[in-house]
Structure formats: structure tokens, C-alpha cells
Amino acid sequence: MSAQVVKDSGARAVLPPFGAEHEELRQTVARFVGAEIAPHVDEWERAEEFPRELYRRCAELGFLGLKFPERYGGQGGDHLHDAVWVEELARSGGSGGVAAGLNAHASIALPPIFNFGTEEQRQRWLVPGIAGEKIGALGITEPGAGSDVAGITTTARRIDGGYLVDGAKTFITNGVRADFLVCACKTTEAGGHDGISFLVLEREMPGYEVSRKLEKLGWHSSDTGELSFTEVEVPAANLLGEENGGFRLIMANFAWERLLMAVGAVGAMQRLLDTAVAYALDREAFGRPIAKFQTIRHQIAEMATKAEVSRALTYDALRLFHAGRPCIREVSMAKLLTQRAVLEIADQTLQIHGGYGYTREYGIERAVRDARLGPIGGGTDEVMKEIIGKTIGL
Ligand SMILES: Cc1cc2nc3c(=O)[nH]c(=O)nc-3n(C[C@H](O)[C@H](O)[C@H](O)COP(=O)(O)OP(=O)(O)OC[C@H]3O[C@@H](n4cnc5c(N)ncnc54)[C@H](O)[C@@H]3O)c2cc1C
């Protein structure tokens, strides 16, 4: 090997779209997550929830409002700041569940209120959301409609002064603890692309019920709820954006959600890679570190390559998104590639750790379980392939 070879596993990100200011934020997030989240993850996973207080703490440090204007209590940053937070939370935290709970609120439920809400609606939900006082969730998926978003059947019927909502949602991240739900409803008889609207439902509304908390393969520390609505009276003031214009809101939100899933996977891959390298150098078998075995070295080289390709594609999609350029194809590709890649890398890291990987000792088994959601949530692999196919004229 040449003396010129720089030894690291690729954990640098100082090139555009990121600059020095983002690196500073990255360090701050790493310190916070390392001190106040990572040491508690095992306990929160066992408890199947993290403390609600964590939202307030993250808010206090500005992490829930990075991309929102200061007049709403935000930090006045942009999507790149949010991306740094999400990537570093995944890298230093090592818990898909904690990341899901925090991000479903700040990065998935709050943006539609900021982007499509009136000033009054922003004051009601965005401001306390950024402060970590009210927790939000996004409700699109239903027991009978997941990938087929236009096929939702939860109905909001016009009544005097508002709507009467009937139906159910499932797999809702933060669904159990959420104070408000940004909820997709059918507002015409036919529903579909031109008949969906978003209403903000609040947990104290009569007829709004958390039917159950779901038990899952991974993301144990995040609550995932099933909700039912029986003649819930929702005032017209809770309509978000235009009536029957909800499909646009869904699509706008999906791009950012999918991009963030890719960014989170990039952070998780780096964590796994670092763990694998450290273990391979330390663990001995047959009288020498296992890193001396060519098969292990090649395995890690392949993992590093996969992680680097994932990072390059994701940052490219992020650059396009940040520049306001069309990026559906790149975002869908990044989502598709990274969610499989992190699952494969988690599995390879487990293999390198042998029996210890299968135990809870290094958090690798959790990483494998957590990563399995990626090819399903936020739009499945199959749906990503359909979208990519369409963008290339198929
Ligand atoms: C832990 C967790 C958290 C979640 N959080 C949220 C949340 O906060 N809010 C929310 O609204 N949703 C949430 N979801 C739902 C998630 O987005 C859906 O599970 C996902 O979109 C897939 O929908 P489905 O499960 O109904 O699968 P289905 O749509 O029923 O798909 C079943 C299978 O059929 C395939 N399939 C479907 N359509 C096609 C097609 N056209 N071509 C080829 N194959 C196809 C799928 O790829 C999949 O393999 C969450 C899910 C989980 C598990």
C-alpha cells in the first residue's frame, strides 16, 4: 500500500452542498446525540418509546426548527441544515426509532403546515411544534390503502362550519402520542387525485381514537399507531391548503421524506462501516486480527464502496432539491439505492461481528431490524422503480 493512502472510512462531508457552517452544526449534533441520546437508546428500545421530554430538549437546542424562519421560533436555516441533523442523528444515535419519532414530527408533519398553512394555522401548530410542546404526525396510510395513495377512503363530509370525518389510518409514526395529525381525507365522492384534502385533526376531538399501538420488527423506540375516526367534527379552519388540492401536498412532502430517508441511511451506513472496521482490526481469530483475512478486507471494501455510491447519489439529489431543480428521478433513485444498501451493510456488519453481532452488545442486530423498514416506508422499492421508470419514458 502506498504511503499516500489516507486512512479513514469516508466519514467526511465538507464538499458542496455542505460548507464550513454545516460542519460546525454536524459537530454540535454529534456531541448532543453522543451525550444525550446514544447512552439511553437501549433503555428506550426496551420501553418501546423515548421520553416526550426529548422533543423539548431538541427544540431547546434548535434542532426541531432548523429550516423554519426565526419568526416561528426556528433557526432560519434551510433544508441542508435539516439534512445535516438527520444524517448525524443516524450516525451518532444508532436508533432508527428515535430518529423516526423526532423526524416524523419536525421533518414530515411540520413542513406541510409551514408550506400550505395560513398564518393562523402556523401559529397554532408550527410554533408549538418547533418548541417541542405539541407533537405532530402525518396520516396518509390506511388499513386498505398504502402504495395506492389516491385510494384512501377516510372521508371528510362538508357540514355547517366544517367537516365530519370518518375512517381509519394505520402505521402512523408518533400516532399514539401525537397531539395533532396532518390527515389526508377524501373530500369528493370519487376521491382520487382531485378529491383529497388535508385536515388537521386534534387528539382531543370527540370521535378521534388511538385504536392500538403496533408491535414491530424494528424501530422499537418509536410509537406506531393505528387511529380511528368516528364522526369527528373538524372546523373549516383546520383545512390545510386548498380543498381537493391535497394530492399536491402529498407529492411535495414525499420528495423531502424520501430524500431524508436516504440521508439517514447514509449516516447509518457510516456508523456501521466504522463499527465493522474497528471490530475487524480488534477481533482476533487464528492468532491474528480478522482484518488480516482477505475475505473480511474485501467485504469491508465492498461495503465502503456501496456507502460511498449511496452518499454520492444522495448528496446529488440533495443538491438538486436545494437548488429547486426537478429531482423526482434522483430522489427516487437515492431512496431505492440507499434503503437496500444500508440493509445489506447492516447484515454484512453483523456477519463480521460473528456471534457478538447477533447479540445486543454492539447494536448491530438493532441496525438490521431497523433497516428493514427502509424498502417499505415512505414508498416501497417497487413504487420507486415505477416512478423511475416513468421519468425515463417507460
Ligand atoms: C414503521 C412504519 C412507519 C410508518 N409511518 C408512516 C407514517 O408516519 N405515515 C403514513 O402515512 N404512513 C406510514 N407508514 C406506511 C408506509 O408508508 C406504507 O407501509 C407503505 O407506503 C406501503 O404501503 P402498504 O404497507 O399498504 O403496502 P401495499 O401498498 O399494500 O404493498 C404491498 C406490496 O405490494 C407492492 N405493490 C403495491 N403497489 C404496487 C405496484 N403498483 N407495482 C408493484 N408492486 C406494488 C408493494 O411494493 C409491496 O411489496 C409507515 C409504515 C411502517 C411499517
The ligand as an SDF file (V2000), in Angstrom:
LIG
                    3D

 53 58  0  0  0  0  0  0  0  0999 V2000
  -42.9710    1.5000   10.9200 C   0  0  0  0  0  0  0  0  0  0  0  0
  -43.7660    2.2020    9.8880 C   0  0  0  0  0  0  0  0  0  0  0  0
  -43.9600    3.5760    9.9760 C   0  0  0  0  0  0  0  0  0  0  0  0
  -44.7510    4.2360    9.0390 C   0  0  0  0  0  0  0  0  0  0  0  0
  -45.0250    5.5800    9.2090 N   0  0  0  0  0  0  0  0  0  0  0  0
  -45.9920    6.1500    8.4410 C   0  0  0  0  0  0  0  0  0  0  0  0
  -46.4770    7.4670    8.7450 C   0  0  0  0  0  0  0  0  0  0  0  0
  -45.9960    8.1300    9.6630 O   0  0  0  0  0  0  0  0  0  0  0  0
  -47.4850    7.9750    7.9920 N   0  0  0  0  0  0  0  0  0  0  0  0
  -48.0600    7.2740    6.9640 C   0  0  0  0  0  0  0  0  0  0  0  0
  -48.9660    7.7970    6.3260 O   0  0  0  0  0  0  0  0  0  0  0  0
  -47.5980    6.0310    6.6350 N   0  0  0  0  0  0  0  0  0  0  0  0
  -46.6060    5.4510    7.3600 C   0  0  0  0  0  0  0  0  0  0  0  0
  -46.1620    4.1770    7.0720 N   0  0  0  0  0  0  0  0  0  0  0  0
  -46.7840    3.4560    5.9650 C   0  0  0  0  0  0  0  0  0  0  0  0
  -45.8860    3.1750    4.7760 C   0  0  0  0  0  0  0  0  0  0  0  0
  -45.6560    4.3530    4.0510 O   0  0  0  0  0  0  0  0  0  0  0  0
  -46.5720    2.0710    3.9590 C   0  0  0  0  0  0  0  0  0  0  0  0
  -46.4270    0.8650    4.6860 O   0  0  0  0  0  0  0  0  0  0  0  0
  -46.0100    1.9290    2.5830 C   0  0  0  0  0  0  0  0  0  0  0  0
  -46.3270    3.0440    1.7980 O   0  0  0  0  0  0  0  0  0  0  0  0
  -46.5360    0.6600    1.8660 C   0  0  0  0  0  0  0  0  0  0  0  0
  -47.9250    0.5600    1.9540 O   0  0  0  0  0  0  0  0  0  0  0  0
  -48.5940   -0.8160    2.4460 P   0  0  0  0  0  0  0  0  0  0  0  0
  -47.9050   -1.2230    3.6770 O   0  0  0  0  0  0  0  0  0  0  0  0
  -50.0390   -0.6290    2.4760 O   0  0  0  0  0  0  0  0  0  0  0  0
  -48.2190   -1.8720    1.3210 O   0  0  0  0  0  0  0  0  0  0  0  0
  -49.0530   -2.1520   -0.0450 P   0  0  0  0  0  0  0  0  0  0  0  0
  -49.2600   -0.8820   -0.7810 O   0  0  0  0  0  0  0  0  0  0  0  0
  -50.2430   -2.9740    0.2650 O   0  0  0  0  0  0  0  0  0  0  0  0
  -47.9960   -3.0440   -0.8350 O   0  0  0  0  0  0  0  0  0  0  0  0
  -47.8230   -4.4430   -0.6130 C   0  0  0  0  0  0  0  0  0  0  0  0
  -46.7880   -4.9540   -1.6280 C   0  0  0  0  0  0  0  0  0  0  0  0
  -47.2800   -4.7350   -2.9580 O   0  0  0  0  0  0  0  0  0  0  0  0
  -46.3540   -3.9770   -3.7000 C   0  0  0  0  0  0  0  0  0  0  0  0
  -47.0370   -3.0660   -4.6130 N   0  0  0  0  0  0  0  0  0  0  0  0
  -48.0270   -2.1920   -4.3390 C   0  0  0  0  0  0  0  0  0  0  0  0
  -48.3370   -1.4830   -5.4230 N   0  0  0  0  0  0  0  0  0  0  0  0
  -47.5150   -1.9040   -6.4220 C   0  0  0  0  0  0  0  0  0  0  0  0
  -47.3390   -1.5550   -7.7920 C   0  0  0  0  0  0  0  0  0  0  0  0
  -48.0540   -0.5710   -8.3700 N   0  0  0  0  0  0  0  0  0  0  0  0
  -46.3960   -2.2130   -8.5100 N   0  0  0  0  0  0  0  0  0  0  0  0
  -45.6410   -3.1860   -7.9400 C   0  0  0  0  0  0  0  0  0  0  0  0
  -45.7710   -3.5520   -6.6400 N   0  0  0  0  0  0  0  0  0  0  0  0
  -46.6850   -2.9250   -5.9030 C   0  0  0  0  0  0  0  0  0  0  0  0
  -45.5770   -3.1640   -2.6570 C   0  0  0  0  0  0  0  0  0  0  0  0
  -44.3360   -2.7270   -3.1750 O   0  0  0  0  0  0  0  0  0  0  0  0
  -45.4580   -4.1950   -1.5360 C   0  0  0  0  0  0  0  0  0  0  0  0
  -44.4000   -5.0620   -1.8010 O   0  0  0  0  0  0  0  0  0  0  0  0
  -45.3220    3.5150    7.9620 C   0  0  0  0  0  0  0  0  0  0  0  0
  -45.0940    2.1330    7.8460 C   0  0  0  0  0  0  0  0  0  0  0  0
  -44.3610    1.4800    8.8050 C   0  0  0  0  0  0  0  0  0  0  0  0
  -44.2090   -0.0180    8.6720 C   0  0  0  0  0  0  0  0  0  0  0  0
  1  2  1  0
  2  3  1  0
  2 52  2  0
  3  4  2  0
  4  5  1  0
  4 50  1  0
  5  6  2  0
  6  7  1  0
  6 13  1  0
  7  8  2  0
  7  9  1  0
  9 10  1  0
 10 11  2  0
 10 12  1  0
 12 13  2  0
 13 14  1  0
 14 15  1  0
 14 50  1  0
 15 16  1  0
 16 17  1  0
 16 18  1  0
 18 19  1  0
 18 20  1  0
 20 21  1  0
 20 22  1  0
 22 23  1  0
 23 24  1  0
 24 25  2  0
 24 26  1  0
 24 27  1  0
 27 28  1  0
 28 29  2  0
 28 30  1  0
 28 31  1  0
 31 32  1  0
 32 33  1  0
 33 34  1  0
 33 48  1  0
 34 35  1  0
 35 36  1  0
 35 46  1  0
 36 37  1  0
 36 45  1  0
 37 38  2  0
 38 39  1  0
 39 40  1  0
 39 45  2  0
 40 41  1  0
 40 42  2  0
 42 43  1  0
 43 44  2  0
 44 45  1  0
 46 47  1  0
 46 48  1  0
 48 49  1  0
 50 51  2  0
 51 52  1  0
 52 53  1  0
M  END
$$$$
